[in-house]
Amino acid sequence: MADEVTKVVDAKGLSCPMPVLLARRAVDEVEAGNVIRIEATDAGSKSDIPSWTRDMGYEMLESETEGPIYTFTIRKK
């Protein structure tokens, strides 16, 4: 991926709604156009993070699953 990640959110080991809440805090801390990566292990994140991203009008650049870790890369608009 060519976009440089500005901030990484480590939500591994946390249950819903914490991954979304931490992602929201991270997005609030960066400027429009910046890229954030969220790493979570909560299975609910697989649907919660993409839904939240869409609802907020952000751009989902990438969504991956590697073992128990779900990784989402989004761009703040």
Secondary structure as UniProt FT lines:
FT   STRAND          5..11
FT   TURN            12..13
FT   TURN            16..17
FT   HELIX           18..29
FT   TURN            32..33
FT   STRAND          35..40
FT   TURN            43..44
FT   HELIX           45..56
FT   STRAND          59..66
FT   TURN            67..68
FT   STRAND          69..75
//
